[in-house]
Every structure is written in structure tokens, then in C-alpha cells.
Amino acid sequence: MLNLNQRLCFFNKVLILTYLENVIRNYILFQYLVFNFFTVVSAYWDVV
């Protein structure tokens, strides 16, 4: 059985990893959306 301190430490590590994973995923999604937006705008710009 882990003592309370070790358990909290482990829990914090898991939380930090989950948070980082979410940040990275959101960043990639944001970049993808921005890239798509600029691609569409530039394609539309050529038509205009």
C-alpha cells in the first residue's frame, strides 16, 4: 500500500501528463484549423 504522499505525487504526475496531452492535442487541432482556413482563403482569393 502506498502512503498518502506517494499517492498524491503519482496522482499529480498523471494529472500533469493528461493536461499536457490535452494542450498538445488542442494545439495540433488549432494549427490544423488555421492552416485549413488560410488554404480556403487563398483559394478563394485566387477566384476573386
FIKOL-850374 format. One record per residue: x negated, y negated, z of N, C-alpha, C, O in turn. Coordinates in steps of 0.02 Angstrom, whole numbers, plus 32768, in hexadecimal, padded with zeros to 4 digits. Layout:
N
<rec><n_east>X</n_east><n_north>Y</n_north><n_up>Z</n_up><ca_east>X</ca_east><ca_north>Y</ca_north><ca_up>Z</ca_up><c_east>X</c_east><c_north>Y</c_north><c_up>Z</c_up><o_east>X</o_east><o_north>Y</o_north><o_up>Z</o_up></rec>
...
***
This chain:
48
<rec><n_east>7FD6</n_east><n_north>803C</n_north><n_up>8000</n_up><ca_east>8000</ca_east><ca_north>8000</ca_north><ca_up>8000</ca_up><c_east>7FD4</c_east><c_north>7FC1</c_north><c_up>8000</c_up><o_east>7FA8</o_east><o_north>7FBA</o_north><o_up>802A</o_up></rec>
<rec><n_east>7FE0</n_east><n_north>7F96</n_north><n_up>7FD1</n_up><ca_east>7FBA</ca_east><ca_north>7F57</ca_north><ca_up>7FCF</ca_up><c_east>7FD1</c_east><c_north>7F29</c_north><c_up>8007</c_up><o_east>800C</o_east><o_north>7F28</o_north><o_up>8019</o_up></rec>
<rec><n_east>7FA2</n_east><n_north>7F03</n_north><n_up>8021</n_up><ca_east>7FB9</ca_east><ca_north>7ED1</ca_north><ca_up>8052</ca_up><c_east>7FD7</c_east><c_north>7E95</c_north><c_up>802E</c_up><o_east>7FD1</o_east><o_north>7E8F</o_north><o_up>7FF1</o_up></rec>
<rec><n_east>7FF6</n_east><n_north>7E69</n_north><n_up>8053</n_up><ca_east>801D</ca_east><ca_north>7E33</ca_north><ca_up>8036</ca_up><c_east>7FF3</c_east><c_north>7E05</c_north><c_up>800B</c_up><o_east>8008</o_east><o_north>7DEF</o_north><o_up>7FD5</o_up></rec>
<rec><n_east>7FB6</n_east><n_north>7DF7</n_north><n_up>8022</n_up><ca_east>7F8A</ca_east><ca_north>7DC9</ca_north><ca_up>7FFD</ca_up><c_east>7F79</c_east><c_north>7DE5</c_north><c_up>7FB8</c_up><o_east>7F7C</o_east><o_north>7DC1</o_north><o_up>7F86</o_up></rec>
<rec><n_east>7F67</n_east><n_north>7E25</n_north><n_up>7FB6</n_up><ca_east>7F57</ca_east><ca_north>7E45</ca_north><ca_up>7F76</ca_up><c_east>7F93</c_east><c_north>7E46</c_north><c_up>7F48</c_up><o_east>7F8D</o_east><o_north>7E3B</o_north><o_up>7F0B</o_up></rec>
<rec><n_east>7FCD</n_east><n_north>7E53</n_north><n_up>7F65</n_up><ca_east>800A</ca_east><ca_north>7E55</ca_north><ca_up>7F3D</ca_up><c_east>8019</c_east><c_north>7E11</c_north><c_up>7F1E</c_up><o_east>802A</o_east><o_north>7E0C</o_north><o_up>7EE4</o_up></rec>
<rec><n_east>8011</n_east><n_north>7DDC</n_north><n_up>7F46</n_up><ca_east>801D</ca_east><ca_north>7D98</ca_north><ca_up>7F2D</ca_up><c_east>7FEC</c_east><c_north>7D87</c_north><c_up>7EF6</c_up><o_east>7FFE</o_east><o_north>7D69</o_north><o_up>7EC3</o_up></rec>
<rec><n_east>7FAE</n_east><n_north>7D9A</n_north><n_up>7F00</n_up><ca_east>7F7A</ca_east><ca_north>7D8D</ca_north><ca_up>7ECF</ca_up><c_east>7F8B</c_east><c_north>7DAF</c_north><c_up>7E8C</c_up><o_east>7F87</o_east><o_north>7D91</o_north><o_up>7E57</o_up></rec>
<rec><n_east>7F9F</n_east><n_north>7DEE</n_north><n_up>7E90</n_up><ca_east>7FB2</ca_east><ca_north>7E14</ca_north><ca_up>7E55</ca_up><c_east>7FEE</c_east><c_north>7DF4</c_north><c_up>7E33</c_up><o_east>7FF0</o_east><o_north>7DED</o_north><o_up>7DF6</o_up></rec>
<rec><n_east>801F</n_east><n_north>7DE1</n_north><n_up>7E5B</n_up><ca_east>805C</ca_east><ca_north>7DC1</ca_north><ca_up>7E41</ca_up><c_east>804B</c_east><c_north>7D80</c_north><c_up>7E1C</c_up><o_east>8066</o_east><o_north>7D72</o_north><o_up>7DE7</o_up></rec>
<rec><n_east>801E</n_east><n_north>7D59</n_north><n_up>7E39</n_up><ca_east>8009</ca_east><ca_north>7D1A</ca_north><ca_up>7E1A</ca_up><c_east>7FE7</c_east><c_north>7D27</c_north><c_up>7DD7</c_up><o_east>7FF3</o_east><o_north>7D04</o_north><o_up>7DA6</o_up></rec>
<rec><n_east>7FBC</n_east><n_north>7D5A</n_north><n_up>7DD5</n_up><ca_east>7F9B</ca_east><ca_north>7D6B</ca_north><ca_up>7D96</ca_up><c_east>7FCD</c_east><c_north>7D7D</c_north><c_up>7D60</c_up><o_east>7FC8</o_east><o_north>7D67</o_north><o_up>7D27</o_up></rec>
<rec><n_east>7FFE</n_east><n_north>7DA6</n_north><n_up>7D72</n_up><ca_east>8032</ca_east><ca_north>7DBA</ca_north><ca_up>7D43</ca_up><c_east>8059</c_east><c_north>7D7D</c_north><c_up>7D2A</c_up><o_east>8067</o_east><o_north>7D76</o_north><o_up>7CEF</o_up></rec>
<rec><n_east>806A</n_east><n_north>7D51</n_north><n_up>7D59</n_up><ca_east>808F</ca_east><ca_north>7D14</ca_north><ca_up>7D46</ca_up><c_east>8066</c_east><c_north>7CE9</c_north><c_up>7D17</c_up><o_east>8081</o_east><o_north>7CD0</o_north><o_up>7CE5</o_up></rec>
<rec><n_east>8026</n_east><n_north>7CE0</n_north><n_up>7D26</n_up><ca_east>7FFB</ca_east><ca_north>7CB6</ca_north><ca_up>7CFC</ca_up><c_east>7FF5</c_east><c_north>7CD4</c_north><c_up>7CB6</c_up><o_east>7FF9</o_east><o_north>7CB1</o_north><o_up>7C84</o_up></rec>
<rec><n_east>7FEC</n_east><n_north>7D16</n_north><n_up>7CB3</n_up><ca_east>7FE6</ca_east><ca_north>7D38</ca_north><ca_up>7C72</ca_up><c_east>8027</c_east><c_north>7D30</c_north><c_up>7C49</c_up><o_east>8025</o_east><o_north>7D23</o_north><o_up>7C0D</o_up></rec>
<rec><n_east>805F</n_east><n_north>7D39</n_north><n_up>7C6A</n_up><ca_east>80A0</ca_east><ca_north>7D32</ca_north><ca_up>7C48</ca_up><c_east>80A9</c_east><c_north>7CEB</c_north><c_up>7C2F</c_up><o_east>80BF</o_east><o_north>7CE0</o_north><o_up>7BF6</o_up></rec>
<rec><n_east>8096</n_east><n_north>7CBA</n_north><n_up>7C59</n_up><ca_east>809C</ca_east><ca_north>7C74</ca_north><ca_up>7C46</ca_up><c_east>806F</c_east><c_north>7C65</c_north><c_up>7C0A</c_up><o_east>8085</o_east><o_north>7C44</o_north><o_up>7BDA</o_up></rec>
<rec><n_east>8031</n_east><n_north>7C7D</n_north><n_up>7C0C</n_up><ca_east>8003</ca_east><ca_north>7C71</ca_north><ca_up>7BD4</ca_up><c_east>801E</c_east><c_north>7C90</c_north><c_up>7B94</c_up><o_east>801A</o_east><o_north>7C73</o_north><o_up>7B5E</o_up></rec>
<rec><n_east>8038</n_east><n_north>7CCD</n_north><n_up>7B9A</n_up><ca_east>8054</ca_east><ca_north>7CEF</ca_north><ca_up>7B5F</ca_up><c_east>808C</c_east><c_north>7CC6</c_north><c_up>7B41</c_up><o_east>8090</o_east><o_north>7CBF</o_north><o_up>7B04</o_up></rec>
<rec><n_east>80B8</n_east><n_north>7CAC</n_north><n_up>7B6B</n_up><ca_east>80F0</ca_east><ca_north>7C82</ca_north><ca_up>7B53</ca_up><c_east>80D7</c_east><c_north>7C43</c_north><c_up>7B31</c_up><o_east>80F0</o_east><o_north>7C2F</o_north><o_up>7AFD</o_up></rec>
<rec><n_east>80A5</n_east><n_north>7C23</n_north><n_up>7B50</n_up><ca_east>8089</ca_east><ca_north>7BE5</ca_north><ca_up>7B33</ca_up><c_east>806B</c_east><c_north>7BF3</c_north><c_up>7AEF</c_up><o_east>8077</o_east><o_north>7BCE</o_north><o_up>7ABF</o_up></rec>
<rec><n_east>8045</n_east><n_north>7C29</n_north><n_up>7AEA</n_up><ca_east>8025</ca_east><ca_north>7C3A</ca_north><ca_up>7AAA</ca_up><c_east>805A</c_east><c_north>7C4A</c_north><c_up>7A75</c_up><o_east>8055</o_east><o_north>7C33</o_north><o_up>7A3C</o_up></rec>
<rec><n_east>808D</n_east><n_north>7C70</n_north><n_up>7A89</n_up><ca_east>80C2</ca_east><ca_north>7C82</ca_north><ca_up>7A59</ca_up><c_east>80E6</c_east><c_north>7C43</c_north><c_up>7A42</c_up><o_east>80F4</o_east><o_north>7C3C</o_north><o_up>7A06</o_up></rec>
<rec><n_east>80F7</n_east><n_north>7C16</n_north><n_up>7A70</n_up><ca_east>8119</ca_east><ca_north>7BD9</ca_north><ca_up>7A5E</ca_up><c_east>80EE</c_east><c_north>7BAD</c_north><c_up>7A31</c_up><o_east>8107</o_east><o_north>7B8F</o_north><o_up>7A02</o_up></rec>
<rec><n_east>80AD</n_east><n_north>7BAB</n_north><n_up>7A3F</n_up><ca_east>807F</ca_east><ca_north>7B83</ca_north><ca_up>7A16</ca_up><c_east>807C</c_east><c_north>7B9E</c_north><c_up>79CF</c_up><o_east>807E</o_east><o_north>7B77</o_north><o_up>799F</o_up></rec>
<rec><n_east>8078</n_east><n_north>7BE1</n_north><n_up>79C8</n_up><ca_east>8076</ca_east><ca_north>7BFF</ca_north><ca_up>7985</ca_up><c_east>80B7</c_east><c_north>7BF2</c_north><c_up>7960</c_up><o_east>80B7</o_east><o_north>7BE0</o_north><o_up>7925</o_up></rec>
<rec><n_east>80F0</n_east><n_north>7BF9</n_north><n_up>7983</n_up><ca_east>8131</ca_east><ca_north>7BEC</ca_north><ca_up>7965</ca_up><c_east>8136</c_east><c_north>7BA3</c_north><c_up>794F</c_up><o_east>814F</o_east><o_north>7B95</o_north><o_up>7918</o_up></rec>
<rec><n_east>811F</n_east><n_north>7B76</n_north><n_up>7979</n_up><ca_east>8121</ca_east><ca_north>7B2E</ca_north><ca_up>796A</ca_up><c_east>80F7</c_east><c_north>7B1F</c_north><c_up>792C</c_up><o_east>810E</o_east><o_north>7AFC</o_north><o_up>78FF</o_up></rec>
<rec><n_east>80BA</n_east><n_north>7B3B</n_north><n_up>7929</n_up><ca_east>808F</ca_east><ca_north>7B31</ca_north><ca_up>78EF</ca_up><c_east>80B0</c_east><c_north>7B4A</c_north><c_up>78B0</c_up><o_east>80AE</o_east><o_north>7B2A</o_north><o_up>787B</o_up></rec>
<rec><n_east>80CF</n_east><n_north>7B85</n_north><n_up>78B5</n_up><ca_east>80F0</ca_east><ca_north>7BA4</ca_north><ca_up>787C</ca_up><c_east>8129</c_east><c_north>7B77</c_north><c_up>7863</c_up><o_east>8130</o_east><o_north>7B6D</o_north><o_up>7827</o_up></rec>
<rec><n_east>8151</n_east><n_north>7B5D</n_north><n_up>7892</n_up><ca_east>8189</ca_east><ca_north>7B32</ca_north><ca_up>787F</ca_up><c_east>8170</c_east><c_north>7AF2</c_north><c_up>785F</c_up><o_east>818B</o_east><o_north>7ADB</o_north><o_up>782C</o_up></rec>
<rec><n_east>813C</n_east><n_north>7AD4</n_north><n_up>787B</n_up><ca_east>8120</ca_east><ca_north>7A96</ca_north><ca_up>7860</ca_up><c_east>8105</c_east><c_north>7AA3</c_north><c_up>781A</c_up><o_east>810F</o_east><o_north>7A7B</o_north><o_up>77EC</o_up></rec>
<rec><n_east>80E1</n_east><n_north>7ADA</n_north><n_up>7812</n_up><ca_east>80C5</ca_east><ca_north>7AEB</ca_north><ca_up>77D0</ca_up><c_east>80FD</c_east><c_north>7AF4</c_north><c_up>779D</c_up><o_east>80F8</o_east><o_north>7ADB</o_north><o_up>7765</o_up></rec>
<rec><n_east>8131</n_east><n_north>7B18</n_north><n_up>77B0</n_up><ca_east>816A</ca_east><ca_north>7B22</ca_north><ca_up>7783</ca_up><c_east>818A</c_east><c_north>7ADF</c_north><c_up>7771</c_up><o_east>819B</o_east><o_north>7AD3</o_north><o_up>7737</o_up></rec>
<rec><n_east>8193</n_east><n_north>7AB4</n_north><n_up>77A3</n_up><ca_east>81B1</ca_east><ca_north>7A73</ca_north><ca_up>7798</ca_up><c_east>8189</c_east><c_north>7A4B</c_north><c_up>7765</c_up><o_east>81A6</o_east><o_north>7A2E</o_north><o_up>7736</o_up></rec>
<rec><n_east>8147</n_east><n_north>7A49</n_north><n_up>776D</n_up><ca_east>811D</ca_east><ca_north>7A24</ca_north><ca_up>773F</ca_up><c_east>811D</c_east><c_north>7A42</c_north><c_up>76F9</c_up><o_east>811B</o_east><o_north>7A1F</o_north><o_up>76C7</o_up></rec>
<rec><n_east>8120</n_east><n_north>7A85</n_north><n_up>76F6</n_up><ca_east>8123</ca_east><ca_north>7AA6</ca_north><ca_up>76B4</ca_up><c_east>8163</c_east><c_north>7A93</c_north><c_up>7690</c_up><o_east>8162</o_east><o_north>7A83</o_north><o_up>7654</o_up></rec>
<rec><n_east>819B</n_east><n_north>7A95</n_north><n_up>76B4</n_up><ca_east>81DB</ca_east><ca_north>7A83</ca_north><ca_up>7696</ca_up><c_east>81DC</c_east><c_north>7A3A</c_north><c_up>7681</c_up><o_east>81F2</o_east><o_north>7A29</o_north><o_up>764A</o_up></rec>
<rec><n_east>81C3</n_east><n_north>7A0E</n_north><n_up>76AC</n_up><ca_east>81C1</ca_east><ca_north>79C6</ca_north><ca_up>769D</ca_up><c_east>8196</c_east><c_north>79B9</c_north><c_up>7660</c_up><o_east>81AA</o_east><o_north>7992</o_north><o_up>7634</o_up></rec>
<rec><n_east>815B</n_east><n_north>79D8</n_north><n_up>765C</n_up><ca_east>812F</ca_east><ca_north>79CC</ca_north><ca_up>7623</ca_up><c_east>814E</c_east><c_north>79E8</c_north><c_up>75E2</c_up><o_east>8147</o_east><o_north>79C9</o_north><o_up>75AD</o_up></rec>
<rec><n_east>816F</n_east><n_north>7A21</n_north><n_up>75E7</n_up><ca_east>8191</ca_east><ca_north>7A3D</ca_north><ca_up>75AD</ca_up><c_east>81C9</c_east><c_north>7A0E</c_north><c_up>7595</c_up><o_east>81D1</o_east><o_north>7A02</o_north><o_up>755A</o_up></rec>
<rec><n_east>81EE</n_east><n_north>79F3</n_north><n_up>75C5</n_up><ca_east>8224</ca_east><ca_north>79C4</ca_north><ca_up>75B5</ca_up><c_east>8208</c_east><c_north>7983</c_north><c_up>7599</c_up><o_east>8225</o_east><o_north>7965</o_north><o_up>756B</o_up></rec>
<rec><n_east>81CE</n_east><n_north>796E</n_north><n_up>75B4</n_up><ca_east>81AE</ca_east><ca_north>7931</ca_north><ca_up>759E</ca_up><c_east>819B</c_east><c_north>7935</c_north><c_up>7554</c_up><o_east>81A2</o_east><o_north>7905</o_north><o_up>752F</o_up></rec>
<rec><n_east>8184</n_east><n_north>7971</n_north><n_up>753E</n_up><ca_east>8172</ca_east><ca_north>797B</ca_north><ca_up>74F8</ca_up><c_east>81AF</c_east><c_north>7972</c_north><c_up>74CB</c_up><o_east>81A9</o_east><o_north>7957</o_north><o_up>7494</o_up></rec>
<rec><n_east>81E9</n_east><n_north>7988</n_north><n_up>74E3</n_up><ca_east>8226</ca_east><ca_north>7981</ca_north><ca_up>74BC</ca_up><c_east>8239</c_east><c_north>7938</c_north><c_up>74B7</c_up><o_east>824C</o_east><o_north>7921</o_north><o_up>7481</o_up></rec>
<rec><n_east>8233</n_east><n_north>7913</n_north><n_up>74ED</n_up><ca_east>8242</ca_east><ca_north>78CB</ca_north><ca_up>74EE</ca_up><c_east>820A</c_east><c_north>78A7</c_north><c_up>74C9</c_up><o_east>820C</o_east><o_north>786A</o_north><o_up>74C3</o_up></rec>
***
